[in-house]
């Protein structure tokens, strides 16, 4: 039952984020705004505990989320053979760029922290 409350909290915050994003014409997607609101709400035990239980359940069954992706790849094998090399290059480069930016940001925070 607590896991369902956690799922309800996730859906509530996503909905609030959607309403804010569309109502105020913000440049951020609604789910991103909802996650930012959820981050603040996780300080409250009434939100944190059910969301944690729901997250643990969803993480335990994470592999099920890859089934639709696998079906999509199988149905578009012709496109994959045509653009697969380019897609692989984009995925690898974007992963490396994301890792590099993360390292630089963490290095900057650590360097700034050590100065003070």
PAPAFI-780489 format. One record per atom (N, C-alpha, C, O, CB): residue number from 0; atom name; z, x, y. Coordinates in pm, 1 decimal, always signed. Last residue first. Glycine has a CB too. Example, Ala and Ser with C-alpha at 12.3 -4.5 7.8 and 13.67 -1.06 7.14 Angstrom:
# PAPAFI-780489
R, 1, N, +708.0, +1285.0, -225.0
R, 1, CA, +714.0, +1367.0, -106.0
R, 1, C, +787.0, +1290.0, +3.0
R, 1, O, +803.9, +1340.9, +113.8
R, 1, CB, +572.5, +1408.4, -59.8
R, 0, N, +780.0, +1319.0, -569.0
R, 0, CA, +780.0, +1230.0, -450.0
R, 0, C, +780.0, +1320.0, -330.0
R, 0, O, +846.5, +1423.6, -331.9
R, 0, CB, +904.6, +1130.8, -447.3
This chain:
# PAPAFI-780489
R, 115, N, +21.8, +3814.0, +2720.1
R, 115, CA, +136.6, +3753.3, +2789.9
R, 115, C, +266.6, +3787.8, +2725.5
R, 115, O, +372.0, +3744.6, +2772.1
R, 115, CB, +122.8, +3604.2, +2795.2
R, 114, N, -154.4, +3937.4, +2547.2
R, 114, CA, -140.1, +3990.8, +2683.6
R, 114, C, -15.5, +3938.2, +2752.3
R, 114, O, +46.0, +4008.0, +2833.0
R, 114, CB, -262.5, +3956.2, +2766.9
R, 113, N, -153.5, +3784.2, +2317.5
R, 113, CA, -90.9, +3915.3, +2310.7
R, 113, C, -72.5, +3977.0, +2448.1
R, 113, O, +15.8, +4060.9, +2465.9
R, 113, CB, -172.9, +4007.3, +2224.1
R, 112, N, -301.0, +3561.9, +2402.4
R, 112, CA, -161.4, +3543.8, +2363.9
R, 112, C, -87.6, +3678.1, +2362.4
R, 112, O, +28.8, +3684.8, +2401.9
R, 112, CB, -152.2, +3476.3, +2225.7
R, 111, N, -554.2, +3671.4, +2436.0
R, 111, CA, -485.3, +3617.6, +2552.8
R, 111, C, -334.7, +3603.4, +2524.6
R, 111, O, -251.8, +3629.5, +2611.8
R, 111, CB, -546.1, +3481.1, +2592.9
R, 110, N, -610.9, +3733.1, +2168.1
R, 110, CA, -607.7, +3840.5, +2269.0
R, 110, C, -531.8, +3796.7, +2393.6
R, 110, O, -454.7, +3873.9, +2450.6
R, 110, CB, -750.6, +3883.0, +2307.3
R, 109, N, -607.3, +3478.0, +2056.4
R, 109, CA, -512.2, +3578.8, +2009.2
R, 109, C, -498.2, +3691.0, +2111.5
R, 109, O, -387.7, +3738.2, +2138.4
R, 109, CB, -556.6, +3636.0, +1873.2
R, 108, N, -821.4, +3358.7, +2193.5
R, 108, CA, -686.1, +3301.9, +2201.3
R, 108, C, -581.1, +3404.7, +2162.5
R, 108, O, -477.8, +3416.7, +2228.4
R, 108, CB, -674.1, +3178.8, +2111.0
R, 107, N, -1032.0, +3532.6, +2114.4
R, 107, CA, -995.9, +3516.8, +2255.9
R, 107, C, -856.8, +3459.3, +2272.4
R, 107, O, -780.9, +3506.2, +2357.2
R, 107, CB, -1096.5, +3427.7, +2326.7
R, 106, N, -1033.0, +3491.8, +1838.5
R, 106, CA, -1004.6, +3626.0, +1890.5
R, 106, C, -962.4, +3617.7, +2036.6
R, 106, O, -869.1, +3686.1, +2078.9
R, 106, CB, -1128.2, +3718.1, +1875.6
R, 105, N, -1107.4, +3222.2, +1836.7
R, 105, CA, -976.1, +3261.5, +1784.7
R, 105, C, -936.4, +3400.7, +1833.3
R, 105, O, -820.0, +3424.7, +1865.5
R, 105, CB, -976.5, +3257.8, +1631.5
R, 104, N, -1365.9, +3250.8, +1949.2
R, 104, CA, -1264.7, +3167.4, +2014.8
R, 104, C, -1124.6, +3205.5, +1967.1
R, 104, O, -1033.3, +3219.7, +2048.3
R, 104, CB, -1291.5, +3017.7, +1987.2
R, 103, N, -1489.7, +3419.8, +1760.9
R, 103, CA, -1475.8, +3462.7, +1900.2
R, 103, C, -1370.6, +3381.5, +1973.7
R, 103, O, -1293.7, +3436.9, +2052.3
R, 103, CB, -1609.0, +3451.4, +1972.4
R, 102, N, -1478.0, +3259.7, +1528.5
R, 102, CA, -1411.2, +3390.5, +1532.0
R, 102, C, -1388.7, +3435.6, +1675.4
R, 102, O, -1280.6, +3484.3, +1708.7
R, 102, CB, -1493.7, +3495.9, +1456.0
R, 101, N, -1637.5, +3041.8, +1611.4
R, 101, CA, -1497.5, +3022.1, +1572.4
R, 101, C, -1420.2, +3152.2, +1580.0
R, 101, O, -1308.8, +3155.3, +1632.2
R, 101, CB, -1488.6, +2964.4, +1431.1
R, 100, N, -1882.8, +3170.4, +1649.8
R, 100, CA, -1815.8, +3106.8, +1764.0
R, 100, C, -1668.4, +3085.0, +1732.8
R, 100, O, -1583.1, +3107.5, +1818.6
R, 100, CB, -1883.5, +2972.1, +1799.6
R, 99, N, -1934.2, +3249.8, +1384.2
R, 99, CA, -1920.2, +3349.4, +1490.6
R, 99, C, -1848.0, +3291.4, +1611.1
R, 99, O, -1761.0, +3356.8, +1668.5
R, 99, CB, -2057.3, +3402.4, +1532.4
R, 98, N, -1954.9, +3002.8, +1250.2
R, 98, CA, -1849.9, +3097.8, +1213.6
R, 98, C, -1826.3, +3199.8, +1324.1
R, 98, O, -1711.8, +3233.0, +1354.6
R, 98, CB, -1885.9, +3169.2, +1083.6
R, 97, N, -2181.5, +2899.3, +1382.6
R, 97, CA, -2052.7, +2830.2, +1388.1
R, 97, C, -1936.0, +2921.0, +1353.3
R, 97, O, -1831.4, +2917.2, +1418.0
R, 97, CB, -2053.7, +2711.8, +1294.9
R, 96, N, -2370.6, +3091.2, +1303.8
R, 96, CA, -2339.5, +3073.5, +1445.8
R, 96, C, -2205.6, +3002.1, +1462.1
R, 96, O, -2124.9, +3040.7, +1546.7
R, 96, CB, -2451.6, +2994.1, +1516.8
R, 95, N, -2371.8, +3048.2, +1025.9
R, 95, CA, -2330.3, +3178.0, +1080.2
R, 95, C, -2295.2, +3167.9, +1228.6
R, 95, O, -2199.2, +3230.5, +1273.5
R, 95, CB, -2441.0, +3281.9, +1059.8
R, 94, N, -2467.9, +2784.2, +1022.3
R, 94, CA, -2337.2, +2817.1, +964.6
R, 94, C, -2285.4, +2948.7, +1020.6
R, 94, O, -2168.7, +2959.2, +1058.3
R, 94, CB, -2345.8, +2824.7, +811.4
R, 93, N, -2718.6, +2814.7, +1137.4
R, 93, CA, -2619.1, +2733.4, +1207.3
R, 93, C, -2478.7, +2758.3, +1152.5
R, 93, O, -2381.3, +2754.1, +1227.6
R, 93, CB, -2654.3, +2584.8, +1195.8
R, 92, N, -2842.0, +2979.3, +939.4
R, 92, CA, -2821.6, +3027.1, +1076.9
R, 92, C, -2715.3, +2946.0, +1150.7
R, 92, O, -2630.6, +3003.3, +1219.3
R, 92, CB, -2953.0, +3021.7, +1154.4
R, 91, N, -2835.9, +2806.2, +713.7
R, 91, CA, -2770.0, +2937.1, +709.9
R, 91, C, -2742.0, +2987.6, +850.7
R, 91, O, -2631.4, +3033.5, +879.3
R, 91, CB, -2856.3, +3039.0, +633.5
R, 90, N, -2986.2, +2586.4, +809.0
R, 90, CA, -2848.3, +2568.3, +761.5
R, 90, C, -2772.8, +2701.1, +762.7
R, 90, O, -2658.4, +2707.3, +807.9
R, 90, CB, -2847.4, +2508.1, +619.2
R, 89, N, -3231.8, +2708.5, +870.5
R, 89, CA, -3154.2, +2641.3, +975.9
R, 89, C, -3008.8, +2625.4, +933.7
R, 89, O, -2918.0, +2648.5, +1013.6
R, 89, CB, -3215.0, +2503.4, +1008.7
R, 88, N, -3310.2, +2800.4, +615.8
R, 88, CA, -3291.9, +2894.1, +725.6
R, 88, C, -3205.6, +2833.0, +836.3
R, 88, O, -3116.4, +2899.2, +889.3
R, 88, CB, -3427.8, +2936.9, +781.8
R, 87, N, -3332.3, +2556.4, +480.7
R, 87, CA, -3234.8, +2655.5, +436.0
R, 87, C, -3205.2, +2755.4, +546.6
R, 87, O, -3089.7, +2791.3, +569.3
R, 87, CB, -3285.4, +2728.3, +311.2
R, 86, N, -3546.1, +2444.7, +623.0
R, 86, CA, -3414.7, +2379.8, +624.9
R, 86, C, -3305.8, +2477.2, +582.1
R, 86, O, -3198.1, +2479.6, +641.6
R, 86, CB, -3414.0, +2256.3, +533.3
R, 85, N, -3749.7, +2621.9, +557.4
R, 85, CA, -3706.7, +2609.0, +697.4
R, 85, C, -3567.8, +2546.5, +706.2
R, 85, O, -3483.6, +2588.8, +785.4
R, 85, CB, -3807.7, +2524.3, +777.3
R, 84, N, -3764.5, +2575.7, +280.2
R, 84, CA, -3735.0, +2709.3, +333.2
R, 84, C, -3684.6, +2704.0, +475.8
R, 84, O, -3588.9, +2772.6, +511.6
R, 84, CB, -3858.2, +2797.0, +326.3
R, 83, N, -3829.5, +2296.7, +267.4
R, 83, CA, -3705.1, +2350.1, +213.2
R, 83, C, -3666.5, +2485.7, +268.3
R, 83, O, -3549.9, +2509.3, +300.0
R, 83, CB, -3715.4, +2359.4, +66.3
R, 82, N, -4055.8, +2158.1, +335.5
R, 82, CA, -3972.0, +2208.5, +444.2
R, 82, C, -3843.5, +2276.9, +396.4
R, 82, O, -3758.0, +2311.1, +478.0
R, 82, CB, -3936.6, +2095.4, +536.3
R, 81, N, -4181.3, +2106.1, +85.5
R, 81, CA, -4260.5, +2140.5, +202.8
R, 81, C, -4175.5, +2209.3, +310.3
R, 81, O, -4219.0, +2308.1, +369.5
R, 81, CB, -4325.9, +2015.3, +260.1
R, 80, N, -3980.4, +2041.7, -90.6
R, 80, CA, -4068.7, +2153.4, -125.6
R, 80, C, -4150.2, +2198.1, -5.3
R, 80, O, -4184.9, +2315.7, +5.5
R, 80, CB, -4162.2, +2114.2, -240.7
R, 79, N, -3871.1, +1826.1, +49.4
R, 79, CA, -3789.6, +1944.9, +26.1
R, 79, C, -3877.2, +2064.5, -9.1
R, 79, O, -3851.8, +2175.9, +36.7
R, 79, CB, -3687.8, +1919.1, -85.4
R, 78, N, -4077.2, +1642.0, +34.4
R, 78, CA, -4038.6, +1695.8, +165.0
R, 78, C, -3957.0, +1823.6, +150.4
R, 78, O, -3971.7, +1917.5, +228.7
R, 78, CB, -3958.9, +1591.9, +243.9
R, 77, N, -4067.0, +1601.7, -243.1
R, 77, CA, -4189.8, +1651.3, -180.8
R, 77, C, -4160.3, +1710.7, -43.3
R, 77, O, -4212.0, +1816.9, -8.5
R, 77, CB, -4293.7, +1538.3, -168.8
R, 76, N, -3813.5, +1493.9, -288.5
R, 76, CA, -3842.5, +1628.3, -336.8
R, 76, C, -3969.3, +1685.9, -274.5
R, 76, O, -3978.3, +1807.1, -255.0
R, 76, CB, -3855.4, +1627.3, -487.4
R, 75, N, -3668.7, +1263.0, -216.6
R, 75, CA, -3755.8, +1329.4, -118.9
R, 75, C, -3786.8, +1472.6, -160.8
R, 75, O, -3786.4, +1563.0, -77.2
R, 75, CB, -3690.8, +1328.7, +19.8
R, 74, N, -3503.2, +1178.8, -415.7
R, 74, CA, -3611.0, +1088.3, -376.1
R, 74, C, -3709.1, +1152.8, -278.5
R, 74, O, -3820.1, +1102.9, -259.9
R, 74, CB, -3552.8, +963.4, -314.1
R, 73, N, -3318.9, +1389.0, -434.0
R, 73, CA, -3408.5, +1362.6, -546.5
R, 73, C, -3525.2, +1272.1, -506.5
R, 73, O, -3635.5, +1287.8, -558.9
R, 73, CB, -3330.7, +1299.1, -661.4
R, 72, N, -3183.7, +1361.4, -192.0
R, 72, CA, -3262.1, +1482.6, -217.4
R, 72, C, -3362.0, +1457.5, -329.8
R, 72, O, -3477.1, +1500.1, -321.2
R, 72, CB, -3169.5, +1601.5, -253.2
R, 71, N, -3058.8, +1114.4, -235.4
R, 71, CA, -3154.6, +1131.5, -125.9
R, 71, C, -3242.3, +1253.4, -145.2
R, 71, O, -3362.2, +1249.1, -117.7
R, 71, CB, -3081.9, +1142.1, +6.0
R, 70, N, -2888.1, +1179.4, -445.0
R, 70, CA, -2994.0, +1080.2, -466.8
R, 70, C, -3100.4, +1092.9, -358.9
R, 70, O, -3219.7, +1083.3, -388.0
R, 70, CB, -2935.8, +936.8, -468.2
R, 69, N, -2719.4, +1359.0, -311.1
R, 69, CA, -2799.1, +1403.4, -425.7
R, 69, C, -2913.6, +1308.2, -455.2
R, 69, O, -3024.2, +1351.9, -487.1
R, 69, CB, -2711.3, +1417.3, -548.6
R, 68, N, -2603.7, +1186.8, -125.7
R, 68, CA, -2682.6, +1300.8, -79.7
R, 68, C, -2772.5, +1350.2, -192.3
R, 68, O, -2889.8, +1380.0, -169.6
R, 68, CB, -2590.8, +1414.7, -29.7
R, 67, N, -2459.0, +1008.7, -290.0
R, 67, CA, -2572.9, +960.8, -210.7
R, 67, C, -2662.1, +1074.1, -159.4
R, 67, O, -2783.8, +1057.7, -150.9
R, 67, CB, -2522.7, +879.4, -93.2
R, 66, N, -2271.5, +1202.9, -403.7
R, 66, CA, -2369.1, +1132.3, -487.0
R, 66, C, -2483.8, +1076.9, -402.8
R, 66, O, -2599.2, +1096.2, -441.0
R, 66, CB, -2300.9, +1018.6, -564.0
R, 65, N, -2075.6, +1301.4, -241.4
R, 65, CA, -2197.4, +1380.6, -252.7
R, 65, C, -2303.8, +1311.4, -337.4
R, 65, O, -2417.4, +1358.6, -341.9
R, 65, CB, -2165.3, +1516.2, -311.6
R, 64, N, -1853.9, +1144.7, -261.8
R, 64, CA, -1933.0, +1130.6, -140.5
R, 64, C, -2063.4, +1209.2, -147.2
R, 64, O, -2153.2, +1185.7, -66.3
R, 64, CB, -1852.4, +1175.3, -21.1
R, 63, N, -1724.9, +1224.6, -489.7
R, 63, CA, -1804.4, +1102.1, -496.5
R, 63, C, -1893.6, +1083.9, -373.9
R, 63, O, -1996.3, +1016.3, -380.6
R, 63, CB, -1713.1, +981.9, -511.5
R, 62, N, -1570.7, +1440.3, -410.2
R, 62, CA, -1696.4, +1467.5, -479.5
R, 62, C, -1784.2, +1343.9, -491.6
R, 62, O, -1906.2, +1356.4, -502.8
R, 62, CB, -1668.5, +1523.2, -616.7
R, 61, N, -1335.0, +1331.8, -308.1
R, 61, CA, -1438.2, +1378.3, -216.2
R, 61, C, -1572.4, +1400.1, -284.9
R, 61, O, -1677.1, +1380.2, -223.4
R, 61, CB, -1394.1, +1506.0, -150.2
R, 60, N, -1101.6, +1236.1, -412.9
R, 60, CA, -1226.7, +1175.6, -459.1
R, 60, C, -1345.3, +1217.3, -372.3
R, 60, O, -1444.9, +1145.3, -364.4
R, 60, CB, -1214.2, +1023.6, -460.0
R, 59, N, -902.3, +1371.2, -284.3
R, 59, CA, -904.6, +1379.1, -430.4
R, 59, C, -1036.1, +1325.4, -486.6
R, 59, O, -1077.5, +1364.7, -595.7
R, 59, CB, -786.6, +1301.4, -489.8
R, 58, N, -944.2, +1291.6, -22.8
R, 58, CA, -976.1, +1430.4, -61.2
R, 58, C, -983.7, +1445.9, -212.4
R, 58, O, -1063.1, +1525.4, -262.9
R, 58, CB, -871.4, +1527.2, -4.4
R, 57, N, -847.0, +1029.8, -34.7
R, 57, CA, -988.7, +1052.8, -7.7
R, 57, C, -1030.7, +1194.6, -45.0
R, 57, O, -1141.8, +1215.1, -93.9
R, 57, CB, -1019.1, +1026.6, +139.3
R, 56, N, -573.7, +1078.5, -84.0
R, 56, CA, -653.8, +1001.5, -179.0
R, 56, C, -802.7, +1030.1, -160.1
R, 56, O, -875.4, +1052.0, -257.0
R, 56, CB, -626.1, +851.0, -163.0
R, 55, N, -506.0, +1220.0, +147.5
R, 55, CA, -491.2, +1283.6, +16.5
R, 55, C, -573.6, +1211.2, -89.7
R, 55, O, -635.8, +1274.7, -174.9
R, 55, CB, -343.7, +1286.9, -24.7
R, 54, N, -554.8, +1021.3, +341.6
R, 54, CA, -634.3, +1144.7, +341.3
R, 54, C, -624.5, +1215.6, +206.6
R, 54, O, -724.8, +1266.4, +156.7
R, 54, CB, -588.0, +1238.8, +453.7
R, 53, N, -355.3, +835.9, +277.3
R, 53, CA, -495.9, +796.6, +267.0
R, 53, C, -585.2, +920.6, +260.1
R, 53, O, -680.2, +924.6, +181.9
R, 53, CB, -536.5, +707.6, +387.1
R, 52, N, -129.3, +990.6, +336.2
R, 52, CA, -150.0, +938.8, +200.5
R, 52, C, -295.3, +899.0, +178.3
R, 52, O, -351.8, +925.5, +72.3
R, 52, CB, -58.2, +818.7, +174.3
R, 51, N, -170.5, +1036.4, +610.0
R, 51, CA, -164.2, +1149.3, +517.5
R, 51, C, -188.0, +1102.8, +373.9
R, 51, O, -259.3, +1168.9, +298.4
R, 51, CB, -28.1, +1220.5, +528.7
R, 50, N, -153.1, +777.8, +709.4
R, 50, CA, -281.0, +849.0, +720.3
R, 50, C, -282.7, +968.0, +625.6
R, 50, O, -386.5, +997.8, +566.5
R, 50, CB, -306.0, +895.9, +865.7
R, 49, N, +119.6, +717.1, +660.5
R, 49, CA, +13.2, +643.9, +590.8
R, 49, C, -122.5, +714.7, +595.9
R, 49, O, -198.0, +711.9, +498.7
R, 49, CB, -0.3, +505.8, +650.3
R, 48, N, +238.6, +929.8, +826.4
R, 48, CA, +262.5, +919.4, +681.9
R, 48, C, +156.5, +836.1, +609.3
R, 48, O, +107.0, +879.7, +505.4
R, 48, CB, +398.9, +859.1, +657.2
R, 47, N, +145.3, +892.4, +1098.7
R, 47, CA, +121.7, +1015.9, +1022.8
R, 47, C, +134.4, +996.3, +871.8
R, 47, O, +48.3, +1042.4, +796.8
R, 47, CB, +218.8, +1123.0, +1067.9
R, 46, N, +237.2, +647.4, +1194.6
R, 46, CA, +93.6, +670.0, +1179.3
R, 46, C, +69.1, +785.3, +1082.7
R, 46, O, -17.3, +776.8, +995.4
R, 46, CB, +27.6, +699.3, +1316.2
R, 45, N, +509.2, +669.3, +1191.7
R, 45, CA, +452.5, +542.6, +1145.2
R, 45, C, +301.4, +552.8, +1126.2
R, 45, O, +243.4, +475.3, +1050.2
R, 45, CB, +485.2, +430.5, +1243.9
R, 44, N, +560.3, +917.3, +1313.8
R, 44, CA, +569.0, +906.1, +1168.1
R, 44, C, +507.2, +777.4, +1113.0
R, 44, O, +458.1, +776.0, +1000.2
R, 44, CB, +713.1, +914.1, +1125.7
R, 43, N, +350.8, +1041.1, +1563.6
R, 43, CA, +437.5, +929.2, +1525.8
R, 43, C, +441.8, +917.3, +1373.2
R, 43, O, +336.7, +908.0, +1309.8
R, 43, CB, +387.5, +796.1, +1590.1
R, 42, N, +162.4, +1230.9, +1590.6
R, 42, CA, +300.5, +1272.6, +1616.2
R, 42, C, +399.3, +1163.9, +1576.6
R, 42, O, +518.0, +1191.1, +1558.2
R, 42, CB, +318.8, +1308.5, +1763.6
R, 41, N, -79.9, +1111.0, +1566.8
R, 41, CA, -22.7, +1169.7, +1445.2
R, 41, C, +117.4, +1225.4, +1466.0
R, 41, O, +184.1, +1263.0, +1369.6
R, 41, CB, -112.6, +1279.1, +1394.2
R, 40, N, -178.6, +1037.2, +1811.5
R, 40, CA, -93.4, +940.7, +1741.5
R, 40, C, -29.3, +998.8, +1616.4
R, 40, O, +66.6, +941.6, +1564.7
R, 40, CB, -173.8, +818.6, +1704.4
R, 39, N, -342.6, +1251.6, +1880.6
R, 39, CA, -220.4, +1226.3, +1957.4
R, 39, C, -124.1, +1134.7, +1883.9
R, 39, O, -2.5, +1151.8, +1892.4
R, 39, CB, -254.8, +1166.0, +2091.7
R, 38, N, -540.4, +1211.5, +1685.3
R, 38, CA, -466.5, +1338.3, +1691.3
R, 38, C, -336.6, +1321.7, +1768.8
R, 38, O, -232.3, +1372.2, +1727.3
R, 38, CB, -552.6, +1447.9, +1756.0
R, 37, N, -643.5, +964.9, +1756.0
R, 37, CA, -565.1, +976.3, +1633.0
R, 37, C, -482.5, +1104.4, +1633.1
R, 37, O, -368.5, +1105.6, +1586.6
R, 37, CB, -657.0, +972.8, +1510.0
R, 36, N, -788.4, +1038.1, +1982.3
R, 36, CA, -674.2, +947.8, +1996.0
R, 36, C, -582.8, +955.6, +1874.1
R, 36, O, -460.4, +953.3, +1886.8
R, 36, CB, -722.1, +803.9, +2016.4
R, 35, N, -978.4, +1195.4, +1855.5
R, 35, CA, -891.6, +1255.8, +1957.0
R, 35, C, -768.4, +1168.4, +1981.5
R, 35, O, -657.8, +1219.4, +1999.1
R, 35, CB, -969.3, +1276.7, +2089.1
R, 34, N, -1099.4, +1006.3, +1690.6
R, 34, CA, -1026.0, +1117.8, +1629.4
R, 34, C, -934.5, +1186.0, +1729.9
R, 34, O, -825.0, +1229.7, +1694.4
R, 34, CB, -1123.4, +1219.9, +1570.7
R, 33, N, -1218.0, +843.5, +1886.9
R, 33, CA, -1115.3, +789.2, +1798.6
R, 33, C, -1033.3, +898.5, +1732.3
R, 33, O, -911.6, +885.6, +1718.8
R, 33, CB, -1178.4, +701.8, +1693.1
R, 32, N, -1405.7, +1021.6, +1988.7
R, 32, CA, -1296.8, +974.8, +2075.4
R, 32, C, -1182.1, +917.8, +1992.4
R, 32, O, -1064.8, +940.1, +2022.5
R, 32, CB, -1348.4, +868.5, +2174.5
R, 31, N, -1562.1, +1036.5, +1757.7
R, 31, CA, -1499.0, +1158.0, +1811.5
R, 31, C, -1383.6, +1120.0, +1904.0
R, 31, O, -1276.3, +1179.9, +1897.7
R, 31, CB, -1603.0, +1245.3, +1887.6
R, 30, N, -1654.9, +772.8, +1724.2
R, 30, CA, -1564.5, +831.0, +1625.0
R, 30, C, -1495.7, +958.9, +1672.6
R, 30, O, -1382.8, +986.7, +1632.2
R, 30, CB, -1640.5, +859.8, +1498.9
R, 29, N, -1819.5, +747.8, +1965.2
R, 29, CA, -1695.9, +672.7, +1946.6
R, 29, C, -1603.0, +731.7, +1841.6
R, 29, O, -1482.7, +740.7, +1865.9
R, 29, CB, -1728.3, +532.6, +1909.6
R, 28, N, -1949.4, +1050.2, +2113.8
R, 28, CA, -1954.9, +941.1, +2015.8
R, 28, C, -1817.7, +875.7, +1998.7
R, 28, O, -1714.1, +940.0, +2015.5
R, 28, CB, -2005.7, +993.4, +1880.2
R, 27, N, -1959.5, +1102.5, +2470.3
R, 27, CA, -1908.8, +1138.6, +2338.0
R, 27, C, -1924.7, +1021.5, +2242.3
R, 27, O, -1914.9, +906.0, +2283.7
R, 27, CB, -1761.0, +1181.9, +2345.9
R, 26, N, -2026.2, +1017.8, +2723.5
R, 26, CA, -2125.8, +1095.6, +2649.1
R, 26, C, -2079.8, +1138.9, +2510.0
R, 26, O, -2154.8, +1205.8, +2439.0
R, 26, CB, -2162.9, +1217.1, +2728.0
R, 25, N, -1946.4, +670.9, +2790.8
R, 25, CA, -1908.5, +811.7, +2780.3
R, 25, C, -2010.7, +887.7, +2696.4
R, 25, O, -2074.8, +829.8, +2608.6
R, 25, CB, -1767.5, +825.8, +2719.0
R, 24, N, -1943.6, +402.3, +2883.0
R, 24, CA, -2067.9, +482.0, +2878.2
R, 24, C, -2037.7, +632.1, +2876.7
R, 24, O, -2096.6, +709.5, +2952.2
R, 24, CB, -2158.5, +448.1, +2999.1
R, 23, N, -1727.8, +244.3, +2848.6
R, 23, CA, -1724.7, +333.9, +2964.3
R, 23, C, -1848.9, +421.9, +2973.2
R, 23, O, -1858.2, +507.1, +3061.7
R, 23, CB, -1601.0, +421.0, +2958.8
R, 22, N, -1803.4, +103.5, +2617.5
R, 22, CA, -1760.1, +32.2, +2737.7
R, 22, C, -1762.2, +117.9, +2862.6
R, 22, O, -1794.8, +69.3, +2971.0
R, 22, CB, -1622.5, -21.6, +2717.6
R, 21, N, -1862.5, +302.5, +2429.9
R, 21, CA, -1966.6, +208.8, +2473.7
R, 21, C, -1929.0, +140.6, +2604.4
R, 21, O, -2013.6, +122.1, +2692.0
R, 21, CB, -1992.0, +103.6, +2366.0
R, 20, N, -1618.1, +443.2, +2413.1
R, 20, CA, -1743.8, +514.8, +2434.3
R, 20, C, -1852.3, +421.9, +2487.3
R, 20, O, -1925.7, +458.2, +2579.2
R, 20, CB, -1790.1, +580.2, +2304.5
R, 19, N, -1428.0, +236.4, +2366.9
R, 19, CA, -1420.0, +321.8, +2485.9
R, 19, C, -1553.1, +389.0, +2516.1
R, 19, O, -1596.7, +392.0, +2631.3
R, 19, CB, -1311.9, +427.6, +2467.8
R, 18, N, -1521.0, +135.2, +2122.5
R, 18, CA, -1511.1, +47.0, +2238.9
R, 18, C, -1506.4, +130.0, +2367.2
R, 18, O, -1573.5, +97.2, +2465.0
R, 18, CB, -1385.7, -43.9, +2228.5
R, 17, N, -1498.3, +364.9, +1961.4
R, 17, CA, -1629.3, +301.4, +1983.4
R, 17, C, -1626.6, +215.0, +2108.1
R, 17, O, -1718.3, +220.1, +2190.0
R, 17, CB, -1670.3, +216.6, +1861.5
R, 16, N, -1218.7, +405.0, +1968.7
R, 16, CA, -1309.2, +506.8, +2021.5
R, 16, C, -1446.9, +450.8, +2050.3
R, 16, O, -1507.2, +484.7, +2152.1
R, 16, CB, -1320.4, +622.2, +1924.8
R, 15, N, -1137.0, +174.6, +1838.6
R, 15, CA, -1096.4, +196.8, +1978.1
R, 15, C, -1187.4, +300.4, +2042.7
R, 15, O, -1228.2, +285.1, +2157.8
R, 15, CB, -948.3, +242.6, +1986.2
R, 14, N, -1249.0, +228.2, +1586.5
R, 14, CA, -1293.2, +112.0, +1664.6
R, 14, C, -1256.7, +127.6, +1811.7
R, 14, O, -1337.3, +96.8, +1899.4
R, 14, CB, -1231.3, -17.0, +1608.8
R, 13, N, -1101.9, +451.4, +1508.5
R, 13, CA, -1246.5, +462.0, +1521.7
R, 13, C, -1300.5, +347.0, +1606.6
R, 13, O, -1388.8, +367.7, +1689.9
R, 13, CB, -1313.6, +462.6, +1383.0
R, 12, N, -846.8, +338.6, +1501.3
R, 12, CA, -876.0, +443.2, +1599.3
R, 12, C, -1025.7, +465.2, +1615.8
R, 12, O, -1071.8, +494.8, +1726.0
R, 12, CB, -809.2, +573.4, +1558.5
R, 11, N, -884.2, +152.1, +1291.9
R, 11, CA, -841.7, +107.4, +1425.1
R, 11, C, -877.3, +212.2, +1530.1
R, 11, O, -931.5, +179.0, +1635.6
R, 11, CB, -689.6, +78.9, +1427.4
R, 10, N, -948.2, +317.8, +1075.7
R, 10, CA, -1047.9, +222.4, +1125.2
R, 10, C, -1012.8, +171.8, +1265.2
R, 10, O, -1101.7, +151.0, +1347.8
R, 10, CB, -1060.3, +104.1, +1028.7
R, 9, N, -704.8, +455.6, +1047.3
R, 9, CA, -829.0, +528.4, +1072.4
R, 9, C, -935.0, +436.3, +1131.6
R, 9, O, -1003.7, +473.1, +1226.9
R, 9, CB, -880.8, +592.2, +942.9
R, 8, N, -531.1, +240.5, +992.9
R, 8, CA, -513.5, +321.6, +1114.1
R, 8, C, -641.3, +397.3, +1148.2
R, 8, O, -681.6, +402.7, +1264.4
R, 8, CB, -397.1, +420.5, +1096.3
R, 7, N, -636.8, +160.9, +744.6
R, 7, CA, -640.1, +68.4, +858.3
R, 7, C, -623.0, +143.9, +990.1
R, 7, O, -692.2, +115.1, +1087.7
R, 7, CB, -530.1, -38.9, +843.9
R, 6, N, -573.7, +383.3, +593.6
R, 6, CA, -714.0, +350.0, +614.1
R, 6, C, -729.6, +255.0, +732.3
R, 6, O, -823.8, +267.0, +810.6
R, 6, CB, -773.8, +287.6, +487.2
R, 5, N, -292.9, +352.9, +603.4
R, 5, CA, -357.2, +472.1, +659.9
R, 5, C, -504.2, +448.2, +686.9
R, 5, O, -555.2, +488.1, +791.6
R, 5, CB, -340.8, +591.0, +566.2
R, 4, N, -262.2, +116.6, +465.3
R, 4, CA, -221.8, +122.2, +606.7
R, 4, C, -285.9, +242.0, +674.9
R, 4, O, -328.2, +233.6, +790.2
R, 4, CB, -67.6, +129.4, +619.9
R, 3, N, -344.8, +205.9, +218.1
R, 3, CA, -425.8, +106.2, +287.6
R, 3, C, -389.8, +98.7, +435.7
R, 3, O, -476.3, +77.1, +520.6
R, 3, CB, -408.2, -30.9, +222.6
R, 2, N, -134.0, +376.6, +157.5
R, 2, CA, -267.6, +432.5, +175.1
R, 2, C, -360.9, +335.8, +246.0
R, 2, O, -446.0, +377.2, +324.7
R, 2, CB, -326.1, +470.8, +41.2
R, 1, N, +72.1, +198.3, +121.2
R, 1, CA, +78.5, +287.6, +236.6
R, 1, C, -57.7, +349.6, +264.2
R, 1, O, -93.7, +372.7, +379.7
R, 1, CB, +183.0, +397.5, +214.0
R, 0, N, +0.0, +81.8, -119.5
R, 0, CA, +0.0, +0.0, +0.0
R, 0, C, +0.0, +86.4, +126.3
R, 0, O, -63.9, +52.3, +225.8
R, 0, CB, +120.4, -93.2, -0.4
